[in-house]
Amino acid sequence: MAPANHNLAELLLGRRISGTGQSSSGLIMSFTDGSKLTVKTAPSNTNRAATGASVEKVRQSVDPPSLCLDLDDGTTFGVDLANATSSITLRDKGGVQEYAD
């Protein structure tokens, strides 16, 4: 099991996912508060849709690089990251950066 990412967890805790989509470099997850999580994913990654659930826990591993969001509906949304670092960015509804690794 990947270790907790407490810094990102504090920011995402309770945010409800409104949708997910693909970008040229990976995944964009939108939240009902207007914020967006951008994740650079591994080329082999297939991102699945996730909507309606709220984030309860965030786990991140560097070997292999992955991000897991444990949701309040009992599911886990996991993606393989492109790199161990510099793969995750969170911006608020105004586009101001809240988190980057």
C-alpha positions in Angstrom: 0.0 0.0 0.0 1.3 3.4 -0.9 2.1 5.8 1.9 -0.1 8.8 2.7 0.6 12.1 1.0 -0.5 14.3 4.0 0.1 17.7 2.2 -2.1 16.9 -0.7 -4.6 15.1 1.5 -5.2 18.2 3.6 -6.1 20.1 0.5 -8.3 17.5 -1.1 -10.1 16.1 2.0 -13.8 16.4 1.4 -13.7 17.8 -2.1 -16.3 16.2 -4.3 -15.3 15.0 -7.8 -17.5 16.5 -10.5 -15.7 14.9 -13.5 -12.5 13.5 -15.0 -11.1 13.9 -18.4 -8.0 13.3 -20.5 -5.4 15.8 -21.6 -2.4 15.3 -23.9 -0.2 14.4 -20.9 -2.7 12.7 -18.6 -5.7 13.2 -16.4 -7.6 16.3 -15.3 -9.9 15.8 -12.3 -12.5 18.5 -11.6 -14.1 19.2 -8.3 -17.4 20.8 -7.4 -15.7 23.8 -5.9 -14.1 24.6 -9.3 -10.6 23.4 -8.5 -8.7 21.0 -10.8 -6.2 18.3 -10.2 -3.8 17.7 -13.1 -1.9 14.4 -13.1 0.8 13.5 -15.6 0.2 9.8 -16.1 2.3 7.0 -17.5 1.9 6.3 -21.2 0.3 2.9 -20.6 -2.2 4.3 -18.1 -5.9 4.2 -19.0 -7.8 6.7 -16.9 -11.3 5.8 -15.8 -14.1 8.2 -15.0 -14.9 9.1 -11.4 -17.7 11.4 -10.3 -19.8 12.1 -7.3 -17.6 10.8 -4.5 -15.5 12.9 -2.1 -11.8 12.4 -1.3 -11.1 10.8 2.1 -7.4 9.9 1.8 -4.5 10.5 -0.6 -1.7 8.0 -1.0 1.3 8.4 -3.3 4.1 6.0 -4.1 7.5 6.6 -5.8 8.3 3.0 -6.7 6.4 2.5 -8.8 5.1 6.1 -9.1 1.4 6.1 -8.4 -1.4 8.2 -6.9 -4.4 6.7 -5.1 -7.4 8.7 -3.9 -9.5 6.8 -1.4 -13.1 8.0 -1.8 -16.1 8.1 0.5 -18.1 5.6 -1.5 -15.5 2.9 -0.6 -13.7 2.9 -4.0 -10.1 3.9 -4.7 -9.2 5.9 -7.8 -5.6 5.0 -8.8 -3.4 6.2 -11.6 0.2 5.4 -12.6 2.3 8.6 -12.6 4.6 9.6 -15.4 7.3 10.3 -12.9 7.8 10.0 -9.1 7.9 13.8 -8.8 6.7 16.8 -10.9 3.5 14.9 -11.9 0.7 16.5 -9.7 -0.7 20.0 -9.7 -3.8 21.3 -7.9 -5.2 24.7 -8.9 -8.2 26.5 -7.3 -11.2 27.7 -9.4 -9.2 30.9 -10.2 -6.2 29.0 -11.5 -4.0 29.8 -8.5 -1.7 26.9 -7.7 -2.4 25.2 -4.4 -0.1 22.3 -4.7 2.7 20.9 -6.9 5.1 18.1 -6.5 
